[in-house]
Amino acid sequence: GGRYRVDVAPGPKKVVIEGLENIGERHVGGPESPLAPVEKQYLPSRYSDRLMTELTCDISSGKAEYDFLLKK
């Protein structure tokens, strides 16, 4: 159910999909600094890692949508 939008030149591309889960908050600096979310990647590296991704597509000027079926 995710969405994406990119502007890229035509040709073969590697695809990286991230799935981040908010697992809490932490202070950015010291104890008086603002809180920032702490996120954990929940998708396997075969989808979420730039070097290990198995996902590819060939961008053509005629096609506007690409869907990726992710398996556990």
C-alpha positions as CSV (number, residue, x, y, z in Angstrom):
1,G,0.0,0.0,0.0
2,G,3.0,2.3,-0.2
3,R,3.5,5.1,-2.7
4,Y,6.4,6.5,-4.5
5,R,7.3,9.2,-7.0
6,V,10.6,9.8,-8.7
7,D,12.0,11.7,-11.7
8,V,14.8,9.7,-13.3
9,A,16.3,9.3,-16.7
10,P,15.2,6.3,-18.8
11,G,17.2,3.1,-18.5
12,P,17.9,0.2,-16.1
13,K,17.7,1.1,-12.4
14,K,18.4,-0.6,-9.0
15,V,15.5,-0.1,-6.6
16,V,15.7,0.3,-2.8
17,I,12.6,0.2,-0.7
18,E,12.8,1.1,3.0
19,G,10.2,0.2,5.6
20,L,10.8,2.2,8.8
21,E,9.1,1.6,12.1
22,N,9.1,4.2,14.9
23,I,10.5,2.4,18.0
24,G,10.9,5.4,20.3
25,E,12.5,8.8,20.7
26,R,15.9,10.1,21.9
27,H,17.5,13.4,22.5
28,V,19.4,14.8,19.6
29,G,22.2,16.2,21.7
30,G,22.2,16.5,25.5
31,P,19.3,16.0,27.9
32,E,17.9,19.5,27.2
33,S,17.9,19.0,23.4
34,P,14.8,18.2,21.3
35,L,13.6,14.7,21.0
36,A,13.9,12.9,17.6
37,P,12.3,9.7,16.5
38,V,14.3,6.5,16.6
39,E,13.4,4.3,13.6
40,K,14.2,0.7,12.8
41,Q,14.4,-0.8,9.3
42,Y,12.0,-3.8,9.1
43,L,12.4,-4.9,5.5
44,P,15.2,-7.4,4.6
45,S,18.4,-6.1,3.1
46,R,17.6,-7.7,-0.2
47,Y,15.1,-4.8,-0.6
48,S,16.4,-2.1,1.6
49,D,20.2,-2.1,1.2
50,R,21.7,-0.2,-1.8
51,L,24.4,-2.8,-2.3
52,M,22.3,-5.9,-1.7
53,T,19.0,-5.0,-3.3
54,E,17.5,-7.6,-5.7
55,L,15.0,-5.1,-7.1
56,T,15.4,-3.6,-10.5
57,C,13.3,-2.0,-13.2
58,D,13.9,-0.7,-16.7
59,I,12.5,2.8,-16.9
60,S,10.9,3.5,-20.3
61,S,9.5,6.8,-21.5
62,G,6.1,5.1,-22.0
63,K,5.5,3.4,-18.7
64,A,4.6,5.5,-15.6
65,E,4.0,2.9,-12.8
66,Y,6.1,0.0,-11.5
67,D,5.0,-2.3,-8.7
68,F,7.2,-4.5,-6.5
69,L,5.9,-7.6,-4.8
70,L,7.9,-8.0,-1.6
71,K,8.2,-11.4,0.0
72,K,9.2,-12.2,3.6
